[in-house]
Amino acid sequence: MRSFSNLWYWIALAVMWSTASHWVLGVPYDMITRARRFGGEAEEDLRDLVRIYVNRLLFIADTTGVWMLAFASFLLTTLALLGFVYGVEFAQAVFLLGLPMGLVFALSIRTARRIKSADGEGLYRMLARHRFMTQAIGMVSIAITAFWGMWQNLALGVL
């Protein structure tokens, strides 16, 4: 299973980060810009949707957070060991997808807690900052994945 020389892996990586940066805490970014620009009903809709997604995310984190963290840690550790100690390229590829998304999920929980405690003050700023941080994690992740993938392709002589 050659992951880094497979076009579908790179398409999946691009789609994953495009989707992650478009949906800010479950809210589409175009809805945020429309609410900021026009206000009124669009802003009310945004606040309602953010409230729903923040409450949902915090409920999940509060009820299953420890178990989710334990399972994700186990899974990422297993993938890291299989991939980088035992040389399984598929495990490397999945790890390079999963670890940054775990960071984005942790960032989402942190942002949701900040929004919940702020009661809507500075909502646009917090959502914009969350999107920026998600995009920064994505850029670093794509760069590391691209360098590692090209290194694997050159080292194994596939190309």
Backbone as numpy.savetxt, mean C-alpha at the origin, in Angstrom:
# Nx Ny Nz CAx CAy CAz Cx Cy Cz
9.47 -21.02 -12.00 8.63 -19.85 -12.00 9.52 -18.61 -12.00
9.77 -18.11 -13.18 10.61 -16.93 -13.35 9.74 -15.70 -13.22
9.81 -15.03 -12.12 8.93 -13.91 -11.85 9.44 -12.61 -12.45
10.71 -12.32 -12.29 11.21 -11.01 -12.69 11.38 -10.86 -14.19
11.37 -11.93 -14.93 11.42 -11.82 -16.38 10.04 -11.96 -17.00
9.02 -12.02 -16.17 7.66 -12.18 -16.64 6.98 -10.81 -16.71
6.43 -10.48 -17.86 5.78 -9.20 -18.06 4.59 -9.01 -17.11
3.89 -10.09 -16.81 2.70 -10.00 -15.95 3.07 -9.55 -14.54
4.23 -9.91 -14.07 4.66 -9.45 -12.75 4.80 -7.93 -12.73
5.40 -7.37 -13.74 5.62 -5.93 -13.80 4.31 -5.19 -14.01
3.38 -5.77 -14.76 2.05 -5.18 -14.91 1.33 -5.20 -13.56
1.41 -6.31 -12.85 0.77 -6.41 -11.53 1.37 -5.40 -10.56
2.69 -5.22 -10.61 3.35 -4.23 -9.75 2.85 -2.82 -10.05
2.74 -2.47 -11.32 2.26 -1.14 -11.71 0.80 -0.94 -11.32
-0.02 -1.93 -11.55 -1.44 -1.82 -11.19 -1.61 -1.72 -9.68
-0.83 -2.49 -8.93 -0.93 -2.45 -7.47 -0.62 -1.06 -6.94
0.47 -0.45 -7.41 0.84 0.88 -6.90 -0.05 1.97 -7.45
-0.53 1.83 -8.65 -1.48 2.80 -9.19 -2.77 2.79 -8.38
-3.25 1.62 -8.06 -4.47 1.48 -7.26 -4.25 1.98 -5.84
-3.12 1.65 -5.26 -2.84 2.07 -3.88 -2.75 3.58 -3.76
-2.22 4.25 -4.76 -2.10 5.71 -4.67 -3.39 6.41 -5.08
-4.26 5.74 -5.81 -5.53 6.36 -6.20 -6.56 6.28 -5.08
-6.60 5.18 -4.36 -7.57 4.99 -3.29 -6.91 5.36 -1.97
-7.20 6.54 -1.46 -6.63 7.04 -0.22 -7.58 6.66 0.91
-7.19 5.70 1.73 -8.03 5.17 2.81 -9.38 4.68 2.29
-9.42 4.18 1.08 -10.65 3.68 0.49 -11.43 4.71 -0.29
-10.99 5.96 -0.27 -11.68 7.05 -0.96 -10.93 7.37 -2.25
-11.63 7.43 -3.39 -10.92 7.76 -4.63 -10.39 9.19 -4.59
-9.20 9.38 -5.13 -8.55 10.67 -5.03 -9.29 11.75 -5.80
-9.96 11.40 -6.89 -10.71 12.40 -7.63 -11.85 12.97 -6.79
-12.38 12.18 -5.88 -13.43 12.67 -4.99 -12.86 13.69 -3.99
-11.62 13.46 -3.56 -10.97 14.40 -2.65 -10.72 15.73 -3.34
-10.23 15.69 -4.58 -9.96 16.94 -5.30 -11.26 17.67 -5.64
-12.30 16.93 -5.97 -13.59 17.56 -6.27 -14.17 18.23 -5.02
-14.06 17.56 -3.87 -14.57 18.14 -2.62 -13.77 19.38 -2.23
-12.47 19.34 -2.44 -11.63 20.49 -2.11 -11.95 21.66 -3.03
-12.18 21.36 -4.29 -12.42 22.42 -5.27 -13.81 23.04 -5.15
-14.85 22.20 -4.98 -16.22 22.71 -5.04 -16.90 22.82 -3.68
-16.47 22.02 -2.69 -17.10 22.07 -1.37 -18.55 21.62 -1.42
-19.35 22.11 -0.49 -20.78 21.81 -0.48 -21.09 20.34 -0.30
-21.94 19.82 -1.18 -22.36 18.43 -1.08 -21.21 17.46 -1.33
-20.29 17.82 -2.22 -19.13 16.96 -2.48 -18.28 16.82 -1.22
-18.14 17.91 -0.46 -17.37 17.85 0.77 -18.10 17.02 1.84
-19.39 17.14 1.92 -20.17 16.32 2.86 -20.04 14.84 2.52
-20.14 14.53 1.22 -19.98 13.14 0.79 -18.60 12.61 1.14
-17.58 13.44 0.93 -16.22 13.03 1.26 -16.08 12.76 2.75
-16.57 13.66 3.57 -16.47 13.47 5.02 -17.21 12.22 5.47
-18.38 11.95 4.88 -19.13 10.74 5.23 -18.36 9.49 4.83
-17.83 9.50 3.60 -17.10 8.32 3.13 -15.82 8.09 3.93
-15.10 9.16 4.24 -13.89 9.03 5.06 -14.25 8.49 6.44
-15.34 9.01 7.02 -15.77 8.51 8.34 -16.08 7.02 8.29
-16.77 6.58 7.25 -17.13 5.16 7.11 -15.87 4.31 7.00
-14.95 4.70 6.11 -13.75 3.89 5.91 -12.80 3.94 7.10
-12.71 5.09 7.77 -11.86 5.19 8.96 -12.41 4.29 10.07
-13.72 4.35 10.28 -14.32 3.49 11.31 -14.15 2.01 10.97
-14.30 1.67 9.71 -14.14 0.26 9.28 -12.70 -0.21 9.49
-11.75 0.60 9.07 -10.34 0.24 9.20 -9.93 0.12 10.67
-10.38 1.05 11.49 -10.03 0.99 12.91 -10.72 -0.17 13.62
-11.93 -0.51 13.21 -12.59 -1.68 13.78 -11.80 -2.95 13.47
-11.39 -3.08 12.22 -10.59 -4.26 11.83 -9.28 -4.29 12.60
-8.62 -3.13 12.69 -7.33 -3.08 13.39 -7.48 -3.36 14.88
-8.54 -2.86 15.48 -8.73 -3.04 16.92 -9.16 -4.46 17.28
-9.95 -5.10 16.42 -10.45 -6.44 16.76 -9.48 -7.54 16.36
-8.83 -7.40 15.22 -7.96 -8.48 14.75 -6.52 -8.03 14.55
-6.17 -6.88 15.08 -4.85 -6.30 14.81 -3.68 -7.18 15.20
-3.74 -7.75 16.40 -2.62 -8.57 16.87 -2.48 -9.83 16.03
-3.61 -10.47 15.73 -3.56 -11.69 14.92 -3.14 -11.39 13.49
-3.62 -10.27 12.95 -3.24 -9.89 11.60 -1.75 -9.58 11.52
-1.24 -8.88 12.52 0.19 -8.56 12.56 1.03 -9.84 12.68
0.59 -10.77 13.53 1.32 -12.02 13.70 1.33 -12.83 12.40
0.18 -12.93 11.75 0.11 -13.71 10.51 0.92 -13.04 9.40
0.82 -11.71 9.28 1.58 -11.00 8.25 3.08 -11.12 8.51
3.49 -11.04 9.77 4.90 -11.19 10.11 5.40 -12.59 9.76
4.60 -13.59 10.10 4.96 -14.97 9.76 5.08 -15.14 8.25
4.09 -14.64 7.51 4.10 -14.79 6.06 5.28 -14.06 5.42
5.54 -12.83 5.84 6.65 -12.08 5.26 8.00 -12.69 5.64
8.12 -13.19 6.86 9.37 -13.84 7.27 9.59 -15.11 6.47
8.52 -15.88 6.27 8.63 -17.10 5.47 9.04 -16.78 4.04
8.40 -15.76 3.46 8.75 -15.37 2.09 10.19 -14.88 2.00
10.62 -14.09 3.00 11.99 -13.59 2.99 13.00 -14.74 3.09
12.74 -15.68 3.97 13.65 -16.82 4.11 13.68 -17.67 2.85
12.48 -18.00 2.33 12.44 -18.80 1.10 13.11 -18.07 -0.06
12.86 -16.77 -0.14 13.36 -16.02 -1.28 14.83 -15.70 -1.22
15.28 -15.18 -0.09 16.63 -14.64 -0.05 17.64 -15.58 0.59
17.18 -16.57 1.35 18.11 -17.56 1.90 18.15 -18.79 1.01
16.96 -19.25 0.58 16.91 -20.46 -0.24 16.83 -20.20 -1.74
16.74 -18.93 -2.14 16.83 -18.57 -3.55 15.59 -18.83 -4.38
14.41 -18.88 -3.79 13.18 -19.09 -4.54 12.73 -17.73 -5.10
12.82 -17.58 -6.41 12.55 -16.28 -7.02 11.10 -15.85 -6.85
10.18 -16.77 -6.90 8.77 -16.42 -6.73 8.53 -15.84 -5.34
9.18 -16.39 -4.32 9.04 -15.87 -2.96 9.66 -14.47 -2.86
10.76 -14.24 -3.55 11.35 -12.91 -3.59 10.37 -11.90 -4.19
9.75 -12.30 -5.29 8.83 -11.41 -5.99 7.61 -11.08 -5.12
7.05 -12.07 -4.47 5.88 -11.84 -3.62 6.28 -11.01 -2.40
7.46 -11.26 -1.85 7.94 -10.47 -0.71 8.09 -9.00 -1.10
8.64 -8.75 -2.30 8.83 -7.38 -2.75 7.51 -6.68 -3.09
6.43 -7.45 -3.23 5.10 -6.87 -3.34 4.47 -6.68 -1.96
4.65 -7.65 -1.09 3.94 -7.67 0.19 4.49 -6.74 1.26
5.80 -6.64 1.38 6.38 -5.81 2.43 5.99 -4.34 2.30
6.12 -3.73 1.13 5.71 -2.32 1.03 4.21 -2.12 1.25
3.40 -3.08 0.81 1.96 -2.94 1.04 1.64 -3.08 2.52
2.42 -3.85 3.24 2.26 -3.90 4.69 2.58 -2.55 5.33
3.60 -1.88 4.81 3.93 -0.54 5.29 2.80 0.44 4.99
2.21 0.34 3.81 1.09 1.21 3.45 -0.11 0.93 4.34
-0.34 -0.34 4.67 -1.45 -0.67 5.56 -1.21 -0.09 6.95
0.00 -0.18 7.45 0.31 0.41 8.76 0.16 1.93 8.71
0.59 2.54 7.61 0.42 3.97 7.43 -1.07 4.34 7.39
-1.87 3.50 6.77 -3.31 3.75 6.70 -3.94 3.71 8.09
-3.53 2.77 8.90 -4.07 2.70 10.26 -3.65 3.93 11.05
-2.41 4.34 10.91 -1.93 5.53 11.61 -2.70 6.77 11.18
-2.90 6.92 9.87 -3.64 8.07 9.36 -5.10 8.02 9.82
-5.69 6.84 9.83 -7.08 6.71 10.28 -7.21 7.11 11.74
-6.26 6.73 12.56 -6.30 7.13 13.98 -6.15 8.64 14.13
-5.30 9.24 13.31 -5.13 10.70 13.38 -6.39 11.42 12.93
-7.03 10.92 11.88 -8.28 11.53 11.40 -9.37 11.39 12.45
-9.46 10.23 13.06 -10.49 9.98 14.09 -10.29 10.91 15.28
-9.06 11.12 15.70 -8.81 11.96 16.87 -8.92 13.45 16.54
-8.74 13.82 15.27 -8.80 15.23 14.89 -10.22 15.70 14.59
-11.16 14.77 14.48 -12.56 15.10 14.18 -12.71 15.97 12.94
-11.98 15.65 11.89 -12.15 16.34 10.62 -11.30 17.57 10.43
-10.59 18.01 11.44 -9.72 19.18 11.27 -8.51 18.79 10.41
-8.28 19.55 9.37 -7.14 19.29 8.50 -7.28 18.01 7.70
-8.52 17.64 7.36 -8.77 16.38 6.66 -8.05 16.32 5.32
-8.16 17.40 4.55 -7.52 17.39 3.23 -6.01 17.25 3.35
-5.44 17.92 4.32 -3.99 17.85 4.52 -3.56 16.44 4.89
-4.32 15.79 5.78 -3.97 14.43 6.20 -4.12 13.44 5.04
-5.18 13.59 4.24 -5.37 12.69 3.10 -4.30 12.92 2.04
-3.94 14.17 1.80 -2.88 14.47 0.82 -1.54 13.93 1.30
-1.28 14.07 2.59 -0.01 13.56 3.12 0.04 12.03 3.05
-1.09 11.39 3.35 -1.15 9.93 3.25 -0.89 9.48 1.81
-1.49 10.18 0.85 -1.27 9.82 -0.55 0.18 10.04 -0.95
0.76 11.14 -0.51 2.16 11.41 -0.82 3.07 10.33 -0.24
2.83 9.95 1.00 3.65 8.90 1.64 3.47 7.56 0.92
2.24 7.26 0.52 2.00 6.02 -0.23 2.75 6.04 -1.55
2.74 7.18 -2.23 3.47 7.28 -3.49 4.97 7.20 -3.28
5.46 7.76 -2.18 6.90 7.68 -1.88 7.31 6.24 -1.61
6.51 5.53 -0.80 6.79 4.11 -0.55 6.75 3.34 -1.86
5.79 3.67 -2.72 5.67 2.99 -4.02 6.86 3.24 -4.91
7.34 4.48 -4.96 8.50 4.78 -5.81 9.75 4.05 -5.34
9.97 4.05 -4.03 11.13 3.34 -3.49 10.98 1.85 -3.74
9.79 1.33 -3.53 9.53 -0.09 -3.74 9.74 -0.50 -5.19
9.22 0.30 -6.11 9.39 -0.02 -7.54 10.86 0.04 -7.92
11.59 1.02 -7.40 13.02 1.12 -7.71 13.78 -0.08 -7.19
13.54 -0.46 -5.93 14.24 -1.61 -5.36 13.86 -2.88 -6.10
12.58 -3.04 -6.40 12.13 -4.23 -7.13 12.74 -4.28 -8.52
12.81 -3.15 -9.20 13.39 -3.12 -10.54 14.88 -3.45 -10.51
15.60 -2.86 -9.56 17.03 -3.17 -9.45 17.25 -4.64 -9.11
16.49 -5.15 -8.15 16.66 -6.55 -7.76 16.26 -7.48 -8.91
15.16 -7.16 -9.59 14.71 -7.99 -10.70 15.69 -8.01 -11.85
16.23 -6.85 -12.18 17.22 -6.81 -13.26 18.51 -7.51 -12.86
18.88 -7.39 -11.60 20.05 -8.11 -11.10 19.84 -9.62 -11.25
18.66 -10.08 -10.88 18.35 -11.52 -10.99 18.38 -11.95 -12.45
17.82 -11.15 -13.33 17.79 -11.52 -14.75 19.19 -11.55 -15.34
20.03 -10.59 -14.96 21.40 -10.58 -15.47 22.25 -11.67 -14.85
22.06 -11.93 -13.57 22.87 -12.95 -12.89 22.55 -14.35 -13.37
21.30 -14.60 -13.69 20.92 -15.94 -14.13 21.04 -16.11 -15.64
21.32 -15.01 -16.33 21.54 -15.11 -17.76 20.30 -15.41 -18.56
19.15 -14.97 -18.09 17.90 -15.22 -18.80 17.83 -14.41 -20.07
18.28 -13.17 -19.98 18.22 -12.29 -21.16 19.42 -12.58 -21.99
